[in-house]
Amino acid sequence: MGNIQIKRVTLHLVRVPLKKPFTTHLQQVEERESILIEILDSEGQSGVGECVAFSSPWYTEETVETAWLALENWIIPAMLKHTFSHPDELDTFLSFVKRNHMAKSTVNHALWDLYAKKLNQPLWQVIGGASQPIEAGIVVATANNEEMYKEIETAVKNGYKRIKIKISQTSNPKQLKKMIAHYPQILFFADANGAFTEHTIVLLQSFDECGFTLIEQPFSEQHNAVSAVAQKTMKTPFALDESIGSLQDVEDMIERNSGKIIVMKQGRVGGLSNALRIHEHCVKKGIPIWVGGMIEFGVSKAFNLAFASLPGVTFPGDFSSSTHFWNQDLAEPSINVVDGEILLPSESGVGLNWDYKVMEQFEVRKKQFEA
C-alpha cells in the first residue's frame, strides 16, 4: 500500500434530537451535537470519522466547539501538508497539540478507515479482530422507575445480552436487587458516572449485594485513590471509564487497584491507535475490557464494533441498533441487533459511510479544507 497524502478534509457540524432524553445525575441530553468528518486522499479514496465530544463539558473538558477549533486551526492544516504511511504515525505527528483527545480521535478514525480501504480489508480484520458476531448491550438512562422497567422488558424481548443502568446516591439498591433477580439470564451493569465520594462509600457498598456484574466509574476521575480504598471493601469489580484517558491511566489503575476492568472509549484516549496500545497492555496484564458508548451515530459505533472483535474485549459493550437513539441514523447501512448480536461488516474499511441526504437535514455548519 502506498502513502496517504490528504487532498481534502470536510467537517460537518450537526444537531440531531434524540427520540427520548438520555438522563444521568450529571446531565440530561435531548439533542446530540456532533462533528462528522470525511477525508479524501490524492488517489480519490475517502475515510470517515466522528467526534464524540458533547456540547458542554459535563463529561470531559472537551466540547464540540473546542474540538472544532482544534481541528480547524491546528490539526487539519498540519495534516494537509503531510504524508502518512500508517494511522499510528498521527499521534506523534500531532504531539504539538496537547491533549484534545476527542478532536484527534476524529481524524485518527478517518485515517484508519482510509487505510483499511486501501488494503481492501474490513477494519476489524486489519487490527486483528475475530470474525464473530458482537454481543449487544443497551443503556437504560431514565430518572423514571416505571419507564426504566418498561425499557428493560423491551430490551430483554429484543434479545440484548446485557443491560446497563444509571445509578446515583438516590437509587434504591433493594429495588434494583429485586429487578436483577427477575432476569437471571441477563448481565446487569451499574454506571455511577462518578456519583459517589469519600463521604458516601457506605452508600456505594449497599449496591454490592444487588447482583451487578460490575459498577462503572463509582467515583470521579480525580478520586482514584478513594476508588482504590472502596474497591478493597467490595466484591463487585469497578470498571473505570472517565478515569481512563491514556495508557498511563491504565497503568495507574493497575498499580493502585482502583478498578479491575477498563471501559474503552476511543474518543477519550485519542483514537483507535491509542486504544490498540491499551488493549495490548491489558491482554498482557490480564485486565478485561469492554466498549462504552457515547450516544454516537453509526460511524463511531462501527469503530467500536471493530475494536470489540479483539480478544481482550470480554464483556458486551454499549451496542444498540441504529434506531435506538435516532429516528434515522446519519450513517448507512443501519446497524441492527438480531437476537442480541450484531454482525461485523464484510466491506472494506469501517463498513459505514455518511448518509449525506439525511445529514443535510441536521447540518448547521460545514467547512472544507483543500491541500
N, C-alpha and C positions, 0 to 999 in steps of 0.2 A: 504494500500500500504506500502511495506517495504521501508527501507532506500536505498538511491542511493549511491553505492560505485563505484567510477570511476576506471575502469581497464585499459583503453587505450584512448588516445586522438591523433587524426591525424589532422595536419594542411596542407592545400594545398594553395600555392600562385599561382594565375592565372593572366594572362593578356589577355583580350578579346577586339578586336576592335569593336567600335560602328558602326552601319550601317551608321550613319551620325554624324558629330560633334555636341556636346551639348555646346552652347555658352552663356556665361553671360559676364557682364562687367569685372568680376574678372578673368575668365579663360575659355579656350576652351578645352573640354575633348574629345579626339579622341579615346582613348582606356581606358578600365576600368581594373585597377589592384585591386585585392581583395584577402582577406584571407577567405577560406572556412574551416569549422571545422566539425569533427564528433567525438562524444564521445561515448564510449562503456562502459557499466557498468558490474559488476561481474556476472549478470544474462544473459548477451548477448543481452540486449536491447540497441538501439542506439538513439542518438539525434543529430540534425544538427543545425548549425548556420552559420552566415556570418558577416564578419567585413565590415562596410560601410565607413571606413576612405578612403581618397583619397591618391594618390601617393605623392602629395606635400601639404604643409599646407595653401592652398588658402582658404579653407572653415573653417577649425578648426586647432588647433595646433597639433592635432594627424595626423599621416600619416600611410600608410600601414606598413612602415618599423618600426616605433616606436611601433605600435600595435603588430607586430610580435615579437619584442624584449621583450615587456612586457609579452606577452603570453608565450614565450619560456623560459624566465629566472625566472619569478616570479609567474605568475598566474597558469599556468598548473602544475608546480612541486608541488605547495602547494595543489592544488585540488586532485592530485593523492594520497595524504596522508590523505584525509578527507572523511567523510561520510556525506551526506546531506539527510534530510528528506523532504525538500521543497526548490525550487529555491530561495525563498525570503531570505534564510539564506546566500546566496552568497555575498550580498552587505556588510554585517557586517564582514563576514569572510575575504573579500579582502580589508578591511579598511587599511591594512598596505601598500597598493598600492594607492597612491594619484591620484585622477582624472583618466586619462586613460579610459574614459568612453566607448569609442568605442571598445577597447580591452576587457573590462569587459562585454560589451553587447554581444560580440561574444559567450562567454561561458554561459552567462545568458540565451540566447536564446536556446542553445543546451540543457541546463538543463531543461528548460520549455518543450521543445519538448519531451524529455525523460520522464519527469514527467507525461505529458498528455498521452503518450503511455502506461505507467504503469497503469494509471487509465482507459485505453481503451476508452478515450473520445477525441473528437476534441478539440484542444486548445481553440477555441473561446467559447466553452461550459464550459470548466474548469474555464475560467476567468469571466464568467457571461455575455457573449455576447448573442445577439439575432440571431435566425436562419432566416436571411433575406438576400436577395441579396445586395451587396455593390455597391453603385453608383460609377462609374469610372470617374476620371478626368485626363486630359492629360496636359503635359507641352510642350509648343512651345518655343524652345530656339534656335533662329537663328538670326543673325545680318542682314539678307537679308529680306526686306519687302515683296518681291514677294514670296519667299519661305514661309514666315510666313502666308500669306493669303492662299496659297495652303494647308499648313498643317492644318489650321483652317477649311477650307472647307472639307478636308478629315475627320477630327475629327467629324464634325457635321454629315456627311454622315454615319459615323460609330456609331453614337448614343451616343457619350460622353455627359455627363450632364454638365461638367464643363471644361473650358479651362483656363490654366494659361499662362500668357505672361510675359516674362522678360522685365523690363523697366529700364531705366537709365536717366541721365540728358540730354541725346541727343535724347530720344524718343519724338515723336510728339503727344501730347495729342489730338489735333484736329483730326488727322487721326485715333487714337485709339477710340475716341468717335464715329466717323462715323462707324467704323467697328463693335463696340459693338452694336450699334443701328440696324445694319443689321441682328443681330442674337438675337432677344429679348427673345428667349426660352432658351438661354444658360447663365449659370453663368460664368462671367469672373473675374478671379483673376489677380492682378498685383504683380509681385515679383521683388523687387528692389535690393535684396542682399546687403543692406547697401550702396546703391549708392549715397545717399544724405547726406548733412552735415548741420550744423547750419547756414552756409552761403547760402544754396540753398533751404531753406524752401519754398520760394516763387515758385520755380520751382516745388517742390513737390505738392504744393497747386493747381497748374494748372491741376493736374490729378483728382481733386475732382469732376469734372463735367463729367468725362468720362463714368461713369456708372459701374465702377468696384464694385464688391461685397465687396472686401477688398483689402488692399495693404499690402503685406508681407514684413516685415523687411525693412522699408524705410531707417533706419539709422544703423550704425554698432552697435555691441553689447556693445561697450564702450560708446555709447551715448544714453543711455536710458533716461537720463534727457531731452535731446533735443527732443527725441521721445515724451515724455510727453507734452512738450510745443507745438509741432506741432499737436499732436492728438487733443488738445483742440480747434484748429482752423479749424478742418476738420470734415466733416460728414462721410467720408469713414473710416471705422474702420481699425486699424492696427492689423495685425496678426504677432506675434513675433516668429521668428524661431531661428536664431543664438543666440539671447539673452536668450534662454531657455535651460539651461543645468542642471537644478535641480529644486526641489520643491521650494527652497528658491528664485530662479529666478522668478518663477510664483508668489510667494507672493510679490516680489518686483514690478513686473509689475502691479499687482492689486493695491498696495499701491500708486505707482506713477501715475497710469493711463497712462502708456507709451504705452499700447496696450489694445485691448479689446478681442482678440482671441488668442488661443495658437495653434501653429503649432507643432504637436508631431512628433519628430524623435527619435525613441527609442535608436538609437546608441548615440545620443547626451547626453542622460540622464543616460546612463549606462545599458540599457536593459528594458525588459518588466516589471520587478518588480518595478522599479522606475517610469516607465510610468503609471502603475496602481495606484500608490500612488498619482501621479499628477492628474490623471483622477478623483479619488475620491474627491480630494480637489476642482477641477474645478466644479464638479457637485454641491458641497455644496455652492460654491460661484457664481454659475450661469455663469461661463465662458465657452463659446463654444470652442470646439477643432476640428481640422481636422488633417489628417495624411499627412505629407510631404514625398516626395521620395528622394532617394539618388543615382539614376541610379543603382538600385540594380538588382541582379539576383532573381530568383523565390523564394528562401527560405526566404530572408529578406522581400520580398514583401508579402509573405504568413503570416509572423508575423504581418505586418502592417494591412493586411485584418482582422486578428483575432481581433486586437485592434479596428479597425473601426466598429466592430459589437457591441461595448459598447454604452450605452445610451447617454453618454456625447459627442459623436462624431457626430456633427450635420451638417457638410459641407462635400461634396465629396472631397476625398483626391487625391493624386498623384498616381492613379492606371491605368496602361495601360496593354495591352496584352503582353505576353512574347516576341512576335516578334517586339515590338515597338523599342527597343534599339538594339536587337540582331537578327542575322540570325537564331540562335538557342540558347535557354536558357541553362544554365548549370544545371538546376533543372527540375525534372519531377514529375507529369504531367504538361503540359503547363497551364498557366493562360490565360484565354480567356475572352474578353469583348464581351458580346452579348446584343444588344440593350441598350448599355450604362451601363450595370451591370455585376458584377462578382459574381458567386455563391460561397458560402463558402464550404470548403471540408467536406465530411462526415467521412473521415478516421480519425483514432486516431492521436493525435499529431498535428503538424503544417500542415500536409497533403501533404507535398512535400519532396522529397529526392534528393540527388545529382545524376546526370546522369554521372557516373564515366567514361564512354566511351567518352562522349563529353568533360568532364573535362580534360582528358589526353591530348587532342589536344592543350590545352592552359596552361597547368601546367608548371611552371618554377622552383618551389621549393616544396619539400614535407618533412615533419618531423613527426615522430611518437614517442609518449611518452608512456611508459609502467609503471604501478604501481609496 
